Amino acid sequence: MSETTGASYAAAGVDIEAGDRAVELMKEWVKKTQRPEVLGGLGGFAGLFDASALKRYERPLLASATDGVGTKVDVARRMGVYDTIGHDLVAMVMDDIVVCGAEPLFMTDYICVGKVHPERVAAIVKGIAEGCVLAGCALVGGETAEHPGLLGADDFDVAGAGTGVVEADRLLGADRIRTGDAVIAMASSGLHSNGYSLVRHVLLDRADLALEAEIAELGRTLGEELLEPTKIYSLDCLALTRTAEVHAFSHITGGGLAANLARVIPDGLHATVDRSTWTPGAIFDLVGRTGNVERLELEKTLNMGVGMMAIVPQESVEVSLTALADRGVDAWVAGEITDRGDRETGAELVGDYAG
C-alpha cells in the first residue's frame, strides 16, 4: 500500500516563511513614511493613527479614497521592475483625496500575488513607501495575500486605501466655482496609470512592439516609457491652496480630461479647455498613430499630458503659476469657466493641439 502524505498549507502553494521574509524586508521602507501621529510598528493587526492630532481643526472632515493601478502591473511584471508601481498606487489614491483640499494622512496597501517572492514584494512596498513620502502621508499597514491556483507564480496586483483631512470651511469643490474662473493645467509625467488596456492592446498586441525596443520619438525604450511613475501632486496642490485662492481641483484619471473636469463643474456653468495651449507627449501620438485611434477616443481614455487641473479666480492666476513653477510643476492656463445658462453644462476641449 502506498503511503499517503497529509495535506499542508505549503503543499497547497502558500509559503508562510516567504511571507515573513517579505515583511522583514519591507520594514525599513515603511519606517521612512512615519508621521508623529502613527503609533506602533509594522506587524500589528491594524495601523494606529493618533486622532487627537485633529483637535487643531474646528470641524475636521475625513476624506477617503481607494484605487489600484490597473493593467499597468502587467508591464511591470513583463519587465521584472517592481519598485515603481507603488508610486502609481499612491498617486491614484492620494491625488484623489487632495482634490477636495484634504491633507493626506495615512494609507494602507493590499498586494495579491500568485507566489510570494520576498524581494519582489519588498520592492513593491519600497515604491509605495517612497510614494507616501512624496504625498506626505504615512504607510500604516497592509496585507500581502498569496493566491496559488488563481494567479500565476509571477502574477500580482496592488490596491490601496487612504485617508486625509480638511477643515470644513476650506473644503474645495463645485460650489466655489464662479463664471470667469481660470482652468490651470498641470503637466502629467506621461500615461500615468490609466488606459493601459488600450495602450497594451495597440502597442504590444497589435503592433507587437517589444518593451525593450528603443523608440526614437520617446528617447528611451518602450518599457521605460510605459513604466514612468505617475506624478504625485498632493503636496503641490496643498502648497497652492496656502499661497493662492483655489476653488477646485480635478484629478485627470480614467475617463480622460473632459470627463474628470466635468465632475467638479456646477450646474449652469461650463469649462472650456483649449487644446492649443499645450502639446501632448510623444507617447500619446504613438498610441494614436499606431492604433489608428481617433482623437476623441484617445481623449476619453488617456490624460493627453495633463494630470491635474486647478480652477482659480482670475486674480489668482499669476500667483498660482508662480507657486507651481517654484515647486517644479509645469503648469499653464488652459481654459476658463463660462455661464451656459440652461444649455448643456460640463467640460469640453476645443481647437487643435499645439505642434
N, C-alpha and C positions, 0 to 999 in steps of 0.2 A: 504494500500500500504506500502511495506517495505521501510525503509529509506536506501538510497544508500550513502555509505561513499566514500568521494573523495579519489582519489589515492594520494600517497605521496612517497617520496624517502625512508622514513623509512619502509613503508609498502612493498616496493619493495625489502627490505633487506639491505639497506645501512644505517649505523649508523654514521652520521656525528659527533655526540658528542663523540662517542667512538674513532673516528679518531683523534679528537682534543686532547683527553686524552692521546692517544698514542704519539702524538707529544710532549706533555709536559713531559712525562716520558722519552723520548729519548734524550731530550736536554742536560742533564748533560753528557751523554756519548759522544755525538757529540762534545761537547766543549773540551773534552780531546784530540781530534785529531787535534786541530787547529795549523796551522803554521802561522808565522808572515805575510805571503803573503795573507792570507784569510781575506776578508772584509765582514762585515755584519754577521748576525747570521742565525740560522735555522728559516725557515718560509717564506723566500722570494720566488719569482718565479724562481730564478736562483741563483746558487752559484757563488761567485765572487772570483777571484784569481788575485792578482796584478802581471801582466806580466812584469812590469818593473824590477822585480827580475831577469829576464832572460838576462838583459843587460850585466851581467858579462860574458856571453858566447860570443865567437867570431861569431859562427854560430850555434845557438841552433836548434836542431831538436826535434820536439814534437813526442812522441811515444804514441799510444793509443791502448787500448785493451778492450774487453768486454767478459763476460762469466757468467756462473751460476755454480751451484754445482750438477746438475743432480738429479738423484733419491735418492741421499743421504738424501734429505729433507724428504723422506718417513720414513726413520729410525728415524730422529729427531721427526717427528710427532707421530710415534708409541710410542716412549719413553717419549714424553712430555718434551723433552730437547731442548731448543731453543737458548741458549746463546753460542753455539759453532759453529753453522753452518756459522756464519758470518766470522769466521777465515778462513773457507774454501773458501768463496767467495773472500775475499781479496787476498788470496794466488793464486787462479786461475787467477785473473786479474793482480795483480802487479808482480807476478813472471814471467808472460809472458812479461811484459814491461821491466823488468830488464835484460832479455836475451840479448838485444841489447846494454846493458851498460847504460840504461837510469835510472835516479833517479826518483822514484815515487813522484809525486807532489800532486795530488788530485784525489778523487774518488766520484762517485755518486752511489746510490743504487736504486733498484726497488723491492718492496715487494708486492706480489699479494696474497691476502687471500680470503677465502670464506666468512669469518666473522671477523671483527676486534675485537680481544681480546687485549686491550691496553697493558696489561702486557706481552703478548707473543710478540707482535710487538716490544716493547721496549727491550725485551731480545734479539731478533734477531739483532736489531740495536746496542745493547751493544756489541755483538760479533763482528759485523762489525767494530765498533769503536776501540775495542781492537786490532783487526787485522790491522787496519790502523796505530795504534801506532807502532806495530811491523814492519810494512813495511815502516814507516817514512813518510807517506802521510796524507793529511787532508781529512776528510769526509765533503764535502762542500754542500751536499744536497741529495735529493732523493724523492721517491714517494711511498706512500702506497696506493694500489688500492684494493677496496672491490668488489668482483665479485660473488654476490649471484646468485644461479641458474647455474653457470658454475663450481664452486668449492664447495665442501662440507664445512660445518662450521669450520672444523678443518684443512682443506687443505690449503697449501701455497706453494709458490715458490719464489725464490730470484734470482736476477741478478744484475750485476754491470758493470760499465764502469770506466776506469781510464786513467789518462794522466801522462806522465813523460817527462823528457827532457835529452838529451845527446848532448855533443859537437860533431859536425860533424866529426872532425878528430879523435874522440875516439869511434866512432860507431863500435861495435863488430859484427862479423858475418863471413860468409863463406870465404870472400875474404882475411881474415887474416890467415886462417888455412894453415899450411905447413906440408909436409911429416916429420914424426918423432915426431910430437906433441903428448903429452900425454893426455889421457882422464881421468879426475878425477871425480869419482862418489861421490855424497853427499847422505847420507842415508835419506830415507823417514821416516815419523813418522808412516807409516802404509799404508793403501789403498789410502790415500788422498781423492780425490773426483771424481775418475774415475772408471768405470767398475762396478758400483753398480747395474746396471740392471742384470749383470751376477751373482754378489755376492748374491743379494737378491733372484734370481731365484734358485740358488744352495742351499743356507743355509736356507732361510726362506720358500720358496715354496716347493722345492723337499724334502729337509731333514726335514722340519717342525721344525727347531730349534727355541727355544724361545729366544727373545732378553734378557730376564732376566736370561737365563741359564748360570751357571758358566762353562767355558770351561777351563779345566786344562792346556792345552798347551798354552793358551793365558794368563793365570794368572789373569783373570777377566771375567766379563760377556761378552757375545757376543755383546750386545748392546753397552757397553763401548768401545769395540774394534772398532766396526763399526763407532762410532761417534768420534773417536780420530781425533782432528783437523788436517788439512793439515799444514805441516810445511811451514812457510813463510821465504823464503831465501833472500828476496830483500836486506836487509842491509848487510847480509853476503857476497853476491855477490859484492855489491858496495865496501865493505871494501877490498875484494880480489883484485879488479881492482886497488885500490890505493896502494896495497902492492906488487903485482906481475904483470908480463905481462900476460894478458889473451887475447886469440884470439876469443873465442866464449863461449857462454853458451847454454845449451839445457834444457828446462823445460820438465820433463817427465810427460805427462798427457795422455789424451785419445789416444789410438793407441800403447801405450807401449814404451819401452825404445829404441829399434832399429829404429822404425819409426820416433820418435821425434828427435833422434840424427841425423838421415839421413837428416833432414830438414836444418841442418847447414853445411853439408859436401859439399864442392865444387866439380864440375865435375872433374873427373880424380883421385880423392882421395877416400879413403875408411877408415871407422872406424871399428876396430875390438875390441870387448869388451869380456873379459874373465870372464865367469861365476864363475870360481873357486876363484875369488878374494873376494867373499862375500857369505853370507848365507841369503837368503830371510827370513823375519819374519814368524812366525808360521801361521799367518792368510792366507798367500799365499798357504802354504801347505794344510791348512784346506779346502780352496776353491777347490784346485785341486783334493785332495783326495776324498772329499765328493761328488763332482760332476763328478768325473772321467774325469776331464778336461785335455786335452793334454797340454803338456808344451808350445808348440808354441801358442796355443790358449790363455793360461794364459798370455804369454809374449806380445801378441799383444793387450791385454785388460788391464792388470794391470801393475803397475810400478815395481813390483818384489823387492821392497826395495830400489829403487833409485829414488829420487825426482828431482834432479838437477844434471847436468853434466857441468864441465868446461873443455875447451880444451886449454892447455897451452903449451909453448915450454918446452923442457926437462929441460932447465936451470932454469925454474921457478917452477919445481915440489916441491922441498923441502920447499921453502918459502911459496908456496901455501898451502901445507898440514899443515905447522906450523900455518899459519894465520887462517886457518879454525878451527884447533884444539883449538886455543886460543879463538875462538868465540863459542866453544862448538859444532861445527859441525863435525860429524863423517864422515870422507872422506878418500878415498884411490885411488891409481892408478888402474884403471880398464881396461885400454886398450890403443891403440895407433892409430895414423893415418898413413896409408901406401899409396904408389902410386900404383894404379891399371892400369895405362895407359889407354888403350882403353877398358879394361874389365869393367864389371858392377861396378858402384860406389854406395856408400850409407853407410850402417852400418849393422853389424851382430853380433850375440852373438855366442861364441864358448865355447866348453868344458862343464863341469858339475859344478853345484853349490857346494860350499864347504859345508861340513857337511852332 
